[in-house]
Amino acid sequence: MREKTYVETSGFPGWRYQIPLSGAVFVFSSMTLALLSGSEHAPEEVVPALVAVCLSFIIVGLPQFLEFRRISQEIVSSGISRKSGDPTGRDQVRVGLGVVVLFMMVLGPLFLSFFVPPLIWFGSVLGMIIGLSSSQITFSLYVRRWEKAHGVKLSRFTVWLRDERNRKVVIEYGVRSERR
């Protein structure tokens, strides 16, 4: 008996309100940092913030750009970039590293609060937020520019089915293009 498969689609690289939401977070975080750094303690707040902006932009943004560069070549040649639902060893290492980075970004500021003055801590947390939101804005705008240049609209897809224990099993996933 053939099992019924399902296809889910969503926007790529994110939902349609990603840019405005990331933009609002970026503006509010930047304004907060600017207001707080107007005092005599400006270097104590701004330097950790700039370091955090750069690190979070590189850690989150750079892998997105490199992955998109790889899949964009597949999309241009065949219209689709797909992966099987069975992860390879390389995929598992990438997911593991992503989880470690996520824990570092979430728990790092908490542990940092025990060892550094509040001004440095607050500046680094705001810098991390600014870096994350700016990487999302930059990547989304880059993808939109790429779509416009190639005359396509990208969407993410997932093909899945239910196994005998009624669990969702992903067969394949990826990004596909549709002519505008």
Secondary structure as UniProt FT lines:
FT   STRAND          5..11
FT   TURN            16..17
FT   HELIX           18..36
FT   TURN            37..38
FT   TURN            40..41
FT   HELIX           42..56
FT   HELIX           57..61
FT   HELIX           62..78
FT   STRAND          80..84
FT   HELIX           89..115
FT   HELIX           118..150
FT   STRAND          152..162
FT   TURN            164..165
FT   STRAND          168..179
//
